[in-house]
């Protein structure tokens, strides 16, 4: 459901309602899956629902703190929601994570 939801959302904005239903179903099956929460946030952003997306991205990061890609999406969501201070703080976290030796 998760991958199908994202593929549908990326193929056409007309598919956003169905995509949201699919990703919500995926989350109901696996409520503590960071990848599904990330996808949910991404689709919510495509639907112009930044504040709801923030919630999903933050939940994803709470489950797996090392998700740099999710953190970058969270920066964009904060910016879209008019929260520049939070976007800046999250950007700094991303930069510090990217500069850490592996």
Buried (B, 14 or more C-beta within 10 A) or exposed (E): BBEBBBEBBEEEEEBBEBBBEBBBBBBEEEEEBBBBBBBBBBBBBBBEBBEBBBBBBBBBBEBEEEBEEBBBBBBBBBBBBEBEEBBEEBBEBBEEEEEEEE
